[in-house]
Every structure is written in C-alpha cells, then in structure tokens.
Amino acid sequence: MAIDYEITVYDGTKVLFSKTIKMGSIGTNRLDQMMCCLTARYAELTGDEIIASFLNKNASAYHNHLLIQRQPSPKRVIYSCGDSVHTVVASKPRQ
C-alpha cells in the first residue's frame, strides 16, 4: 500500500497551508527540518527565537518553539511542531 504525508500548517484551527507528498520522497530528518521551517515561517519567529529553538536543551537561552512531537498509532503516524501556529504531518494511505 502506498502512503502519503499530509502536511498542514494551522494557526489555531485555521489552515494556513496544506500539501500532500509521497512518503518515500523525504526522510525523517529532512521532514523534521521542513516542519521547523514551515512553523517558523508561518509563526513569523524572529531570528533570535529560531536560534533559541535550535540550541541544546540545557542552554540557558533554549526555547522549545520548534519542538517535534511524534504520536504513533497502529494505522498512522502523526508529527507535530509548534504551539498556536503549528505544523502537523500525518501519514495516510494514497487514494
């Protein structure tokens, strides 16, 4: 069965951006980076906020604006990044 990633950026419940890509076209590291970029762009984070999000977690200036969370389930995987403006990537069977 072929699987796609459904990528959606939300501001609260409002959809700001949505796109579907083939699962095999991106690895998990690049998927994480893409989610961080999309979240930072649509949340309009400052340079300082973006840098603080990439610091080591024990650094005094660290902030988790761009924390990636994974929620596996038997039929799909859901990745999320961000707070009020957030990016969600969900696996889904290709139709």
C-alpha positions in Angstrom: 0.0 0.0 0.0 1.4 3.4 -1.0 1.4 6.1 1.7 1.5 9.9 1.6 2.3 12.6 4.1 -0.4 15.2 4.5 1.3 18.4 5.7 -0.8 21.1 7.2 0.1 24.4 8.9 -2.5 25.7 11.3 -3.0 29.0 13.2 -5.3 27.6 16.0 -7.9 25.8 13.9 -7.4 27.9 10.7 -5.5 26.2 7.9 -2.7 28.4 6.6 -1.0 25.9 4.2 -1.6 22.3 3.1 0.2 20.0 0.8 0.5 16.2 0.3 3.7 14.5 -0.7 4.8 10.9 -1.2 6.2 9.3 2.0 9.4 8.0 0.2 10.3 11.4 -1.2 11.6 12.7 2.2 13.5 11.2 5.1 12.6 11.7 8.7 15.5 14.1 9.4 14.5 16.3 6.4 10.8 16.0 7.4 11.7 17.4 10.9 13.7 20.3 9.3 10.9 21.1 6.9 8.3 21.2 9.8 10.6 23.6 11.7 11.0 25.8 8.7 7.2 25.9 8.0 6.4 26.6 11.6 9.0 29.3 11.9 7.8 30.9 8.7 4.1 31.0 9.4 4.6 31.8 13.1 6.8 34.7 12.0 9.5 33.8 14.5 12.4 36.2 14.9 16.0 35.2 14.2 16.6 35.1 18.0 13.6 32.8 18.5 14.7 30.4 15.8 18.2 30.3 17.1 17.0 29.7 20.7 14.9 26.8 19.3 18.0 25.0 17.9 20.2 25.4 21.0 21.0 22.5 23.2 18.2 21.8 25.7 20.4 22.6 28.6 21.5 26.0 27.2 20.1 28.9 29.3 18.6 30.6 26.1 16.9 27.4 24.8 13.2 27.7 24.0 11.0 24.9 22.6 9.2 26.9 19.8 10.1 24.2 17.3 9.9 21.0 19.3 8.9 18.0 17.2 6.4 15.5 18.7 5.6 12.1 17.3 2.3 10.3 18.0 2.4 6.8 16.6 -0.7 4.7 16.3 -1.4 1.3 14.6 -2.6 2.8 11.3 -0.7 6.1 11.0 2.0 8.4 12.4 1.4 12.0 13.3 4.2 14.5 13.7 3.6 18.0 15.1 5.7 21.1 15.6 4.9 24.4 17.3 2.3 25.9 19.6 -0.5 28.2 18.5 0.9 28.2 14.9 1.8 24.6 14.3 2.6 22.2 11.6 1.1 18.7 11.5 2.3 15.9 9.2 0.1 12.8 9.2 0.7 9.6 7.2 -2.3 8.4 5.2 -2.9 5.7 2.6 -2.7 7.0 -1.0 -6.1 7.1 -2.8 
